[in-house]
Amino acid sequence: MTARAYRLARIAPLAERMRGARMATTGFVVATQVLLYSQLWRALYAHTATVAGLDVRQAVTYSTLATLATTARAMRGATGESVKTRILDGSIAYWFLRPVSARRYRAWYGVGEALYSSAWVFGGLALGLGLGLVQPPASVAVAAVSAVSFTLGLVVLYYLTVLIDVIAFWTVSTDGVTRFYEFVQALLSGALVPLWFLPGWLAGLTTRLPFAAGVSTPISLYAGRIPLADAVSALAWQAGWCAVLAVVAAVGWRRAGRRLVVLGG
C-alpha cells in the first residue's frame, strides 16, 4: 500500500475515533440487540432441539454475527464523505480534479471503512466467544473458509454501496433509493431473518443474490449451516458477484465523470 493510499484509508477510522459518544452509543445498541436476540432464539428453541437443521447454539451464533455485520454495514458513510453529500455541497468536483481518480479515492476510502467496521465485527466476535454467545468454528478449515468468505462479502457490500453512490449522479436525491436498498439488503441478506426460514423457492433464489453473498454466506459457513463440502461453491458465487459488480461499478464511474452535475449547474 502506497503512502497516499494509506492516508486515504485512514480517513474513516480517524473520523470515527473523534466521535467518542457515537462509538459508546453504538456499542450499547449492539450489546442490547445481541442479548435480546439471543434470548429470543433460546425461547424459540425451548421445546425443540433443532429447527431447519440447526440447534440453539448455531442459531444464537448466526444471530449474533448477523447483528454485528448489520451494525458494521450501517456505520459506513457515517463520516459524511459520500458521493451524495459531496454532490449536494458541490465539493464532488474536487474528486475529479485530484491526482487520484474519483474511483480510486472512493475505493481506498472504502478500504478504511471496511477495516474499521471489521474491527467491530471481530471485537464483537471475540467478546461473544468469551461470553459463550458464539460457538467457536468447528475446525481450522471452517475458520479459514469463513475468513475468506467474510472478505469476499466485504467486497460485495462495497460495490453495492458504490452503485448506490453512482446513482446520485443521475438523481437529485438518493434517499428513496437508499431506503429501498437498505430494506432489500436487510430482508434478502439474512440479517433480519435467516434465509432458511423463507419458503423453499425464495430461499433458493436469495442465496444466489449478492445480498446474501455479503452477509448470510460467511455467517452460514461459520455457523455450519453451509457444510464445508459446499464451501467452494459458496465462495465461487461470492467471487462471481465481486467480478460482476466490479465491472458494473467501473462502467458507472466512467459515465458519472461525463455526467457530473452539481446543484443543476
Protein Blocks (a to p, Z undefined) as FASTA:
>chain_A
ZZklmmmmmmmmmmmmmmmmlmmmmmmmmmmmmmmmmmmmmmmmmmcfbgghiafklmmm
mmmmmmmmmmmmmmgoklopafklmmmnopmmmmmmmmbdfklmmmmmmmmmmmmmmmmm
mmmmmmmmmnomaccdfbfklmmmmmmmmmmmmmmmmmmmmmmmmmmmmpfbfklmmmmm
mmmmmmmnommpcfklpcfklmmmmmmpmklmmmmmmmmmmnomacfklmmmmmmmmmmm
mmmmmmmmmmmmmmmmmmocgehZZ
